[in-house]
């Protein structure tokens, strides 16, 4: 700590010349020969004690690492704090002049005016980091002497305002496909869209890969408004999540090795970023035109004898997505009897494209086959409406098929 204060005093312009010291040159500087050891002890260092001690390094700042609030991301190092606005991605680097892990504060330098400010911190029982900046500048001595804010009152203890709560970042922060809707997961909330609302994350633990919400619309409303445990794992090339409501916590333990029924009797849900083509479109033969990231469908409306409306349908499971090539590999899982697709064509690879001048979406069947491996290697094609594309199968025409939104 003394090193920081001394460094600040020196750059503040303090006069350190000693005219009566014979070891100084006329300009006030000291040569190595004249002051090889200017102290009065018998050791070989330059301090005033009698031991050959080494400089004691200050321990790393307690809050070192990455943290996020609802608006900003923070990275703390011993000498620097980096702040990133989560929406604009604006980055600001701020110098940390000193810190005290015992008293839990740091002194930072305003990058625009060079003024010094103090920020206090404490880590709560939920492992959240709470920050309290004091926006009255001062000298290092003044800032260090200030009383610590009230750490027992997170809501109003920061000079009459709430402490800023930050949490360690979680791997599954982001927007993910949720059947035909999307959901957004952050360290503070799970948002299930306009129909189902947002739910507070009461605690999150990145190391254990779990978070808890105060309630969540779940399983068609069956467990609505119950606390939900959200667990996640990494498998192959994507995250899988398990949403387990409180009513099922006393049941079988969550099984990370059983992806089909190991999530409270249900499958682990793959977390996939939304694709640009997601939506429901008019039928194109037997191709899936209700296109989503996990489950897609073929839906063909028709009129029965007597004028009754009905549909033929098939369910497809997405096996692979390449967003760069804009391709998907899908497997037909089940279908109505009237949709006669042979086993040799139940795996397909499709490609989508957007026509820039109009924004229209187009679909091309690249390949069909009996297995995922038999279609995965089919190359993507250049989007050109004047050229042919792919193959003719599943009662669809060869080429780029324009996708018309479903009614």
Secondary structure, DSSP 8 states (H G I E B T S, - for coil): -HHHHHHHHHHTT-----TT-TTB-TTS-B-TTTTTT-SSSSSSSSSSSSS----------TT-EEEE-SSEEEEE-SSEEEEEETTT--EEEEEEEEEETTTTEEEEE-TTT--EEEEEEEE-TTS-EEEEEE-S---HHHHHHS----TT-TTTTBTTB--EEEB---TT-EEEEETTEEEEE-SSEEE--TTT-EEEEEEEETTTTEEEES----TTTTTTTS-EEEEEEEETTEEEEEEEEGGGTTSS---TT-TTTTBTTB--EEE----TT-EEB---TTS--EE-SSEEEEEEEEE-TTS-EEEEEEEEEEEEEETTTTEEEEEEEEE-TTS---GGGSEEEEEEEEETTTTEEEEEEEEEESSHHHHHT-------TTS--S---TT--SS-EE--B--
